[in-house]
Amino acid sequence: MKAKEWREFTTEELQHKLEELYQQLFNLRTQKVLGQLENPHKIKEVKKDIARIKTILRERELKVR
């Protein structure tokens, strides 16, 4: 998902989605170690989504100040 699309979510929704993405990343890494991961590129996508969300949350935090 692009950053523009993430910005449409509320802060609470972004925080919830961030938790889900961290859990998904953990599961993907576990699958990789066990040799069950079918799409290794998915790890990179999830990490980028995490970075996008954290960036948006930080922007909002700085805007409030």
The first five atom37 places (N, CA, C, CB, O) and aatype in JSON, in Angstrom:
{
  "aatype": [12, 11, 0, 11, 6, 17, 1, 6, 13, 16, 16, 6, 6, 10, 5, 8, 11, 10, 6, 6, 10, 18, 5, 5, 10, 13, 2, 10, 1, 16, 5, 11, 19, 10, 7, 5, 10, 6, 2, 14, 8, 11, 9, 11, 6, 19, 11, 11, 3, 9, 0, 1, 9, 11, 16, 9, 10, 1, 6, 1, 6, 10, 11, 19, 1],
  "atom_mask": [
    [1, 1, 1, 1, 1],
    [1, 1, 1, 1, 1],
    [1, 1, 1, 1, 1],
    [1, 1, 1, 1, 1],
    [1, 1, 1, 1, 1],
    [1, 1, 1, 1, 1],
    [1, 1, 1, 1, 1],
    [1, 1, 1, 1, 1],
    [1, 1, 1, 1, 1],
    [1, 1, 1, 1, 1],
    [1, 1, 1, 1, 1],
    [1, 1, 1, 1, 1],
    [1, 1, 1, 1, 1],
    [1, 1, 1, 1, 1],
    [1, 1, 1, 1, 1],
    [1, 1, 1, 1, 1],
    [1, 1, 1, 1, 1],
    [1, 1, 1, 1, 1],
    [1, 1, 1, 1, 1],
    [1, 1, 1, 1, 1],
    [1, 1, 1, 1, 1],
    [1, 1, 1, 1, 1],
    [1, 1, 1, 1, 1],
    [1, 1, 1, 1, 1],
    [1, 1, 1, 1, 1],
    [1, 1, 1, 1, 1],
    [1, 1, 1, 1, 1],
    [1, 1, 1, 1, 1],
    [1, 1, 1, 1, 1],
    [1, 1, 1, 1, 1],
    [1, 1, 1, 1, 1],
    [1, 1, 1, 1, 1],
    [1, 1, 1, 1, 1],
    [1, 1, 1, 1, 1],
    [1, 1, 1, 0, 1],
    [1, 1, 1, 1, 1],
    [1, 1, 1, 1, 1],
    [1, 1, 1, 1, 1],
    [1, 1, 1, 1, 1],
    [1, 1, 1, 1, 1],
    [1, 1, 1, 1, 1],
    [1, 1, 1, 1, 1],
    [1, 1, 1, 1, 1],
    [1, 1, 1, 1, 1],
    [1, 1, 1, 1, 1],
    [1, 1, 1, 1, 1],
    [1, 1, 1, 1, 1],
    [1, 1, 1, 1, 1],
    [1, 1, 1, 1, 1],
    [1, 1, 1, 1, 1],
    [1, 1, 1, 1, 1],
    [1, 1, 1, 1, 1],
    [1, 1, 1, 1, 1],
    [1, 1, 1, 1, 1],
    [1, 1, 1, 1, 1],
    [1, 1, 1, 1, 1],
    [1, 1, 1, 1, 1],
    [1, 1, 1, 1, 1],
    [1, 1, 1, 1, 1],
    [1, 1, 1, 1, 1],
    [1, 1, 1, 1, 1],
    [1, 1, 1, 1, 1],
    [1, 1, 1, 1, 1],
    [1, 1, 1, 1, 1],
    [1, 1, 1, 1, 1]
  ],
  "atom_positions": [
    [[0.85, -1.17, 0.0], [0.0, 0.0, 0.0], [0.9, 1.24, 0.0], [-0.97, -0.01, 1.22], [1.96, 1.24, 0.62]],
    [[0.48, 2.26, -0.69], [1.27, 3.48, -0.78], [1.03, 4.38, 0.43], [0.95, 4.23, -2.07], [0.01, 4.28, 1.11]],
    [[1.99, 5.27, 0.68], [1.92, 6.17, 1.83], [0.66, 7.04, 1.77], [3.17, 7.07, 1.89], [0.04, 7.33, 2.8]],
    [[0.28, 7.44, 0.57], [-0.92, 8.27, 0.42], [-2.15, 7.53, 0.94], [-1.13, 8.66, -1.06], [-3.02, 8.14, 1.57]],
    [[-2.23, 6.24, 0.68], [-3.35, 5.44, 1.15], [-3.31, 5.26, 2.67], [-3.37, 4.08, 0.45], [-4.35, 5.27, 3.32]],
    [[-2.09, 5.1, 3.23], [-1.95, 4.94, 4.67], [-2.38, 6.2, 5.4], [-0.52, 4.59, 5.03], [-2.9, 6.11, 6.52]],
    [[-2.17, 7.35, 4.81], [-2.49, 8.62, 5.47], [-3.99, 8.81, 5.69], [-1.96, 9.78, 4.66], [-4.4, 9.64, 6.49]],
    [[-4.81, 8.05, 4.99], [-6.26, 8.14, 5.13], [-6.75, 7.47, 6.42], [-6.94, 7.51, 3.93], [-7.88, 7.71, 6.86]],
    [[-5.92, 6.63, 7.03], [-6.29, 5.94, 8.26], [-6.12, 6.86, 9.46], [-5.44, 4.66, 8.43], [-5.34, 7.81, 9.42]],
    [[-6.85, 6.57, 10.53], [-6.67, 7.32, 11.77], [-5.42, 6.79, 12.47], [-7.93, 7.19, 12.69], [-4.88, 5.74, 12.12]],
    [[-4.97, 7.54, 13.47], [-3.77, 7.15, 14.2], [-3.97, 5.81, 14.9], [-3.41, 8.22, 15.23], [-3.07, 4.97, 14.91]],
    [[-5.14, 5.6, 15.48], [-5.42, 4.34, 16.18], [-5.41, 3.16, 15.2], [-6.78, 4.42, 16.89], [-4.89, 2.09, 15.51]],
    [[-5.99, 3.38, 14.02], [-6.0, 2.31, 13.02], [-4.58, 1.99, 12.56], [-6.86, 2.72, 11.81], [-4.24, 0.83, 12.35]],
    [[-3.76, 3.02, 12.41], [-2.37, 2.8, 12.0], [-1.6, 2.02, 13.07], [-1.68, 4.14, 11.72], [-0.82, 1.13, 12.74]],
    [[-1.81, 2.36, 14.32], [-1.12, 1.65, 15.4], [-1.56, 0.17, 15.43], [-1.41, 2.32, 16.76], [-0.73, -0.72, 15.65]],
    [[-2.84, -0.07, 15.22], [-3.34, -1.45, 15.19], [-2.74, -2.2, 14.0], [-4.9, -1.46, 15.12], [-2.32, -3.35, 14.14]],
    [[-2.71, -1.56, 12.85], [-2.15, -2.19, 11.65], [-0.66, -2.45, 11.82], [-2.4, -1.3, 10.42], [-0.15, -3.46, 11.33]],
    [[0.04, -1.56, 12.52], [1.46, -1.73, 12.77], [1.7, -3.0, 13.6], [2.04, -0.5, 13.49], [2.62, -3.76, 13.32]],
    [[0.88, -3.21, 14.61], [0.98, -4.43, 15.41], [0.75, -5.67, 14.56], [-0.02, -4.4, 16.58], [1.46, -6.67, 14.69]],
    [[-0.24, -5.61, 13.68], [-0.53, -6.74, 12.79], [0.65, -7.02, 11.86], [-1.8, -6.46, 11.97], [0.99, -8.17, 11.61]],
    [[1.27, -5.95, 11.35], [2.39, -6.13, 10.44], [3.61, -6.71, 11.14], [2.74, -4.81, 9.8], [4.33, -7.53, 10.56]],
    [[3.85, -6.3, 12.39], [4.94, -6.89, 13.15], [4.7, -8.39, 13.36], [5.11, -6.18, 14.51], [5.63, -9.19, 13.27]],
    [[3.46, -8.76, 13.65], [3.13, -10.17, 13.82], [3.3, -10.93, 12.5], [1.68, -10.33, 14.33], [3.81, -12.05, 12.49]],
    [[2.89, -10.31, 11.41], [3.03, -10.93, 10.09], [4.51, -11.11, 9.75], [2.32, -10.09, 9.01], [4.9, -12.15, 9.21]],
    [[5.33, -10.11, 10.06], [6.77, -10.2, 9.8], [7.38, -11.35, 10.61], [7.46, -8.86, 10.15], [8.2, -12.11, 10.09]],
    [[6.98, -11.47, 11.86], [7.47, -12.58, 12.69], [7.11, -13.92, 12.06], [6.88, -12.48, 14.11], [7.95, -14.82, 11.98]],
    [[5.86, -14.04, 11.62], [5.41, -15.3, 10.99], [6.18, -15.59, 9.71], [3.91, -15.23, 10.7], [6.54, -16.73, 9.45]],
    [[6.42, -14.56, 8.9], [7.16, -14.75, 7.66], [8.6, -15.18, 7.93], [7.15, -13.47, 6.83], [9.14, -16.05, 7.24]],
    [[9.22, -14.57, 8.95], [10.59, -14.95, 9.29], [10.64, -16.39, 9.8], [11.16, -14.0, 10.34], [11.58, -17.13, 9.51]],
    [[9.63, -16.78, 10.55], [9.56, -18.16, 11.04], [9.42, -19.13, 9.88], [8.37, -18.32, 12.02], [10.08, -20.17, 9.84]],
    [[8.56, -18.78, 8.93], [8.38, -19.64, 7.75], [9.67, -19.74, 6.95], [7.26, -19.09, 6.86], [9.99, -20.8, 6.4]],
    [[10.41, -18.64, 6.87], [11.68, -18.64, 6.13], [12.67, -19.61, 6.76], [12.28, -17.21, 6.08], [13.33, -20.38, 6.06]],
    [[12.78, -19.57, 8.08], [13.7, -20.46, 8.79], [13.31, -21.92, 8.59], [13.75, -20.11, 10.29], [14.17, -22.79, 8.44]],
    [[12.02, -22.18, 8.6], [11.53, -23.55, 8.45], [11.52, -24.01, 7.0], [10.15, -23.67, 9.04], [11.25, -25.18, 6.72]],
    [[11.79, -23.11, 6.07], [11.81, -23.46, 4.66], [10.43, -23.55, 4.04], [0.0, 0.0, 0.0], [10.26, -24.19, 3.01]],
    [[9.46, -22.91, 4.65], [8.08, -22.97, 4.16], [7.65, -21.7, 3.43], [7.15, -23.23, 5.3], [6.52, -21.62, 2.95]],
    [[8.53, -20.72, 3.34], [8.16, -19.44, 2.75], [8.15, -19.56, 1.23], [9.14, -18.33, 3.19], [9.15, -19.91, 0.61]],
    [[6.99, -19.27, 0.64], [6.84, -19.38, -0.81], [7.26, -18.11, -1.53], [5.4, -19.71, -1.15], [7.78, -18.18, -2.65]],
    [[7.04, -16.95, -0.91], [7.34, -15.67, -1.56], [8.26, -14.85, -0.66], [6.03, -14.89, -1.87], [7.78, -14.1, 0.18]],
    [[9.58, -14.97, -0.83], [10.53, -14.24, 0.03], [10.41, -12.72, -0.11], [11.94, -14.66, -0.29], [10.79, -11.99, 0.81]],
    [[9.89, -12.24, -1.21], [9.74, -10.8, -1.42], [8.71, -10.2, -0.46], [9.34, -10.51, -2.88], [8.73, -9.0, -0.21]],
    [[7.83, -11.03, 0.07], [6.79, -10.56, 0.98], [7.4, -9.93, 2.24], [5.85, -11.71, 1.36], [6.84, -8.99, 2.79]],
    [[8.54, -10.46, 2.7], [9.21, -9.9, 3.88], [9.59, -8.45, 3.62], [10.47, -10.74, 4.26], [9.39, -7.59, 4.47]],
    [[10.15, -8.19, 2.45], [10.56, -6.83, 2.09], [9.36, -5.9, 2.03], [11.3, -6.84, 0.74], [9.44, -4.76, 2.49]],
    [[8.26, -6.36, 1.48], [7.04, -5.54, 1.39], [6.52, -5.18, 2.78], [5.96, -6.28, 0.6], [6.15, -4.03, 3.02]],
    [[6.5, -6.15, 3.67], [5.99, -5.91, 5.03], [6.89, -4.92, 5.76], [5.89, -7.24, 5.82], [6.39, -4.03, 6.46]],
    [[8.2, -5.07, 5.61], [9.13, -4.15, 6.27], [8.95, -2.73, 5.75], [10.57, -4.62, 6.06], [9.04, -1.77, 6.52]],
    [[8.71, -2.58, 4.47], [8.49, -1.24, 3.9], [7.18, -0.64, 4.41], [8.48, -1.3, 2.36], [7.11, 0.55, 4.69]],
    [[6.14, -1.46, 4.52], [4.87, -0.98, 5.07], [5.03, -0.52, 6.51], [3.78, -2.07, 4.97], [4.47, 0.49, 6.92]],
    [[5.81, -1.28, 7.29], [6.08, -0.89, 8.67], [6.78, 0.46, 8.71], [6.94, -1.96, 9.38], [6.42, 1.33, 9.5]],
    [[7.77, 0.64, 7.85], [8.5, 1.91, 7.81], [7.59, 3.06, 7.4], [9.69, 1.82, 6.85], [7.69, 4.15, 7.96]],
    [[6.71, 2.82, 6.44], [5.79, 3.87, 6.01], [4.86, 4.3, 7.15], [4.96, 3.39, 4.82], [4.65, 5.49, 7.38]],
    [[4.32, 3.32, 7.85], [3.4, 3.63, 8.94], [4.13, 4.38, 10.05], [2.77, 2.35, 9.5], [3.61, 5.35, 10.59]],
    [[5.33, 3.93, 10.4], [6.09, 4.6, 11.46], [6.42, 6.03, 11.06], [7.37, 3.82, 11.78], [6.42, 6.92, 11.91]],
    [[6.71, 6.25, 9.78], [6.99, 7.6, 9.29], [5.77, 8.49, 9.42], [7.46, 7.56, 7.84], [5.88, 9.63, 9.88]],
    [[4.62, 7.99, 9.03], [3.38, 8.76, 9.11], [3.03, 9.08, 10.56], [2.22, 8.0, 8.44], [2.62, 10.2, 10.88]],
    [[3.19, 8.1, 11.45], [2.91, 8.34, 12.87], [3.86, 9.39, 13.43], [3.04, 7.03, 13.67], [3.44, 10.23, 14.22]],
    [[5.11, 9.36, 13.03], [6.08, 10.36, 13.5], [5.74, 11.74, 12.96], [7.5, 9.96, 13.09], [5.85, 12.73, 13.68]],
    [[5.33, 11.82, 11.7], [4.92, 13.11, 11.13], [3.76, 13.7, 11.91], [4.53, 12.94, 9.65], [3.75, 14.9, 12.21]],
    [[2.8, 12.86, 12.25], [1.64, 13.34, 13.01], [2.05, 13.78, 14.41], [0.56, 12.25, 13.1], [1.52, 14.76, 14.93]],
    [[2.99, 13.07, 15.01], [3.46, 13.44, 16.34], [4.14, 14.8, 16.31], [4.42, 12.37, 16.89], [3.93, 15.62, 17.2]],
    [[4.95, 15.05, 15.31], [5.65, 16.33, 15.21], [4.7, 17.46, 14.85], [6.77, 16.23, 14.16], [4.92, 18.6, 15.25]],
    [[3.66, 17.17, 14.11], [2.69, 18.19, 13.72], [1.89, 18.68, 14.91], [1.75, 17.64, 12.66], [1.5, 19.84, 14.96]],
    [[1.65, 17.81, 15.87], [0.88, 18.17, 17.06], [1.64, 19.16, 17.94], [0.53, 16.91, 17.87], [1.04, 20.03, 18.56]],
    [[2.94, 19.03, 17.98], [3.76, 19.89, 18.84], [3.8, 21.29, 18.38], [5.14, 19.37, 18.92], [4.46, 22.12, 19.01]]
  ]
}
